[in-house]
Amino acid sequence: MDTLLSVLELKKTYEVKRSLFSSKKEVINAVDSISFDLSKGSTLGIVGESGSGKSTLARCILFLEKPDGGKVFFEGRDLTTLKKSEMRSLRKDMQIIFQDPYSSLNPRKKVYETIGEALIFHGFTDKKGVISQVTDILKDVGLDEDFVFKYPHEMSGGQRQRVAIGRAIATNPKLIVADEPVSSLDVSIQAQIINLFLDIKEKRNISMIFVSHDLNIVRFISDEIIVVFKGRVVESGKKQEVFYNPLHPYTKMLIESIKGDFIKIGFDMKDDIAYGCPYYMRCTIKKERCRNEKPSLIGDDTHKVACFMDG
Amino acid sequence: MKDYIIEISNLYTSFFIDSQVITVISGLDLVIEKGKVFGLIGESGSGKTMTALSIMRLIPPPGKISGGKIFFEGKNLLSLTDKEMEDIRGNRIGMIFQEPMTALNPVIQIGEQISETLMVHKGLSRAKAKEQSMELLRKVGFDNPDKRYYQYPHQLSGGQRQRVLIAIAISCNPSLLIADEPTTALDVATEAHILLLLKEIMAHHNMSMLFITHNLNIMKRFGDTIGIMYAGRILEEAPVDDFFHEPLHPYSRGLIDSIFALRPDEKRLKVIPGFVPRLSELPEGCKFHPRCVYVMDRCKKEEPEFKNLGNGRWIRCYLF
């Protein structure tokens, strides 16, 4: 299959002051050399807990945040070398959906303005045609024409997220990045929105990156999964492999927690180490080697893991 | 005869806004057995937090408890004076909130915040309270309490803050602990850690717990009894194992399907159609009927009673 997106050794670091008055700075590797490929029409799930760098990764891929190192190729073009104007016209091919539809929609704009803005900006329609186009898009996301003139405060969370999805698909993008798109919604609404993503994916053949802390949700929608911990990929591969045959102790823990088993884990902060495996302090199968060396991601195209478990 | 720590019967809580009355809890019956965990499950706006606040008598105005009884340790909480209620709140009934950052005071050292409770309710001296606070910090899993005591909330991680809240909640040895979404803001690993800690503490102190969450998965291993709340009512109540083995109410089935089902041959998740109704615009009859797949004529006109099916199972549905 053709590759749509290629991410190579992507890095993003933040500098934080140790304390309010200290001049010493600490460097946090939010995204630490992450690489992956996404082929056309397929969906990649990125799983990780809060602070793992998964949202930063999503934002860096779309250049909403400038990465500090590495490259992103979109249809073979290196995004790091593009001019601002070139990037702007590329934006219509790559869209993002955020977690909280309460804050990602402008409260003072009606639905047709929110969706229509992108349509007009990218030249899909003019002011006259905008209402009918928006109505069509709303139909695709399961909202009827009554919603065209509504404000965000007149809608429920699920309906708002449908509008946000409508805005994202309006420009017929090739890639949609969805950052925790269902985690602020009620359980009974989450399933509806996931089904909507599945519909869109099937109908429009859009590639997706689906970021979530919930492996259970990611598995419904993804073809491939990467598991991120402290800015590094600890496991990646085809969905069936990662979900039914997890190798990394962290992935195993995530899957057990879905089943409702609580695994007791170590929380020894003193063992937080700078050079070794990022999972060292929590790991139940750690060895001496893990303390001093970072395991690299090894394996084949169907399944890779970053762990020294075999020696 | 079973021994109950709390018995709520026919509770009504309403908000009076201008000329409108919005009833957030409507005829709630709930009992918790001593030493057991009652898991109250519901989506946002279903009234689960309002249930907790009603028990604590902390409903913010213009809200008011407008009817019913809450019996706790032989007393009806609703007929106590404010002063008497203060003696129970935080003392006999402890509470843990969802957001540990907002529940703690950011400018007071965490140790002081634990000590405060002990000084107010137990009348301990500052020195004695400090000693006990250190002990509590150790109990919730901090291995260097003498250092932690002087730290501020911002110096702790989310899980650590939640542990401090637990320490405050259990400081006076309450017989009932109310936990309102205590792990929702946390990661799965930290969540497991906190839940195990709560279990340990419960067993050790013979506490009972009202555990409020939207997460059915947690209840599978954690609860003894489960109550499914919707639009201010409990629609189904059952022992946890029976519930997961065979959920009865169409809403419960829908919830479980939308989380657990999706076998390899299925392409889409099963969903509950429609959306959670606003409390100001509740339908006539059964409050779930517009979303129900088994809806009958009768459901649209009159609301079903909360019916006892035996073996601890209760349901509010005409199918049974």
Interface residues (C-beta under 8 A of the other chain):
Chain A: E49 S50 S156 G158 Q159 D186 V187 S188 I189 Q190 A191 Q192 I194 N195 L198 H213 N216 F220 M253 L254 S257 I258 G260 D261 F262 I263 K264 I265 F267 R282
Chain B: E43 S44 G141 G159 D187 V188 A189 E191 A192 H193 L195 L196 H214 L216 N217 I218 K220 R221 G254 L255 S258 I259 L262 K267 R268 L269 K270 V271 I272 P273 F275 V276
